[in-house]
Amino acid sequence: VDGTLDIPDLHLDIHVYSDNPADRFVFINMSKQRENSRLPEGPVVEEITPDGVVLEYRGTSFVLRRD
């Protein structure tokens, strides 16, 4: 193992951040997601932040940034 994570191809299409967590959502690969939801590709949405979305995949967290 070389330490890299084999992450599915993910694209952040729409990013909506609000101070109220219930109002936050993203579209990743044209699929609407909220915090704690699981993408069809496998990663879990841990947190939607002002800069992007924190995803967890196979025990590793990473940030998918807004373009």
Secondary structure in CASP SS format (residue, H / E / C, confidence):
PFRMAT SS
TARGET T0000
AUTHOR 0000-0000-0000
METHOD secondary structure of the structure
MODEL  1
V C 1.00
D C 1.00
G C 1.00
T C 1.00
L C 1.00
D C 1.00
I C 1.00
P C 1.00
D C 1.00
L C 1.00
H C 1.00
L E 1.00
D E 1.00
I E 1.00
H E 1.00
V E 1.00
Y C 1.00
S C 1.00
D C 1.00
N C 1.00
P H 1.00
A H 1.00
D H 1.00
R C 1.00
F E 1.00
V E 1.00
F E 1.00
I E 1.00
N C 1.00
M C 1.00
S E 1.00
K E 1.00
Q E 1.00
R C 1.00
E C 1.00
N C 1.00
S C 1.00
R E 1.00
L C 1.00
P C 1.00
E C 1.00
G C 1.00
P C 1.00
V E 1.00
V E 1.00
E E 1.00
E E 1.00
I E 1.00
T E 1.00
P C 1.00
D C 1.00
G E 1.00
V E 1.00
V E 1.00
L E 1.00
E E 1.00
Y E 1.00
R C 1.00
G C 1.00
T E 1.00
S E 1.00
F E 1.00
V E 1.00
L E 1.00
R E 1.00
R C 1.00
D C 1.00
END
